[in-house]
Amino acid sequence: DDVNTYIDNTSITTDGFNSNGIIGESGIINVKNSQITTNGNGSYGFRASNGTTGTLEHVDVFTNGNIDLSKGTSAPVGIVSETGSSLNVSSSKIHTKGESGIGILAQDNTFLSDDKRRTEIDVSNSHIQTNGDEAFGVEACLSHGSTDLCTNTVNSATTKQDKNNKDITLFLTKDIISTKGKDAYGLYA
């Protein structure tokens, strides 16, 4: 059975290695008028996977940390939609601070399977800011991987995508994306 979670006017703070704010593995998660702060290498502010549907409205997400390849951590991410999940983010602030941090990530780790679910994220009237070397404001790819770049960008894997009828869809409307740091990207797809 799916779990439906509604969060309003709430503050969530986590500290430590791989410490995550909100993880949705199924069902519906709606967050309004809230703040999520993570402090630690490899931490996620909000992560939706396995077909989760979510809405973030007037939410401030702050992630502080770095990628730590020696411990096998992923990059710290403000908001990620993956593996057939769908997110709608509006009137929110996403700020990541640290090496290889990602503000918003849309990815699908199942591109080698027969899973045909679409991964989608729609961001409007929001401010995405990253501060750190090799950081990404917004990124859409099949799999970010364990390094600082996508293992397959959306365009380079169209044959496999077409075979499985998969899409990664990213909508940006009236957003502000700013990055600061060496080799940082505003939008990477």
Number of C-alpha atoms within 10 A of each C-alpha: 5 9 11 14 12 11 13 14 11 12 14 14 16 19 16 13 17 19 19 26 25 19 15 21 18 18 18 20 21 16 21 18 16 18 21 22 24 30 24 20 26 27 30 34 31 24 23 27 22 19 20 25 23 26 19 23 20 20 24 22 26 25 33 24 26 26 23 18 13 6 10 11 17 22 28 32 35 35 28 26 30 29 26 25 29 26 26 17 22 21 17 22 22 24 26 33 24 22 25 29 33 35 34 28 26 29 32 28 16 17 20 11 9 11 15 16 20 18 27 25 26 16 21 17 16 22 20 25 25 32 24 21 19 20 32 33 29 26 23 27 26 28 21 21 15 15 15 18 18 18 14 17 18 20 11 13 13 15 10 13 18 10 11 16 14 21 21 24 16 20 10 15 11 12 16 15 19 19 25 18 16 12 12 22 20 19 14 16 17
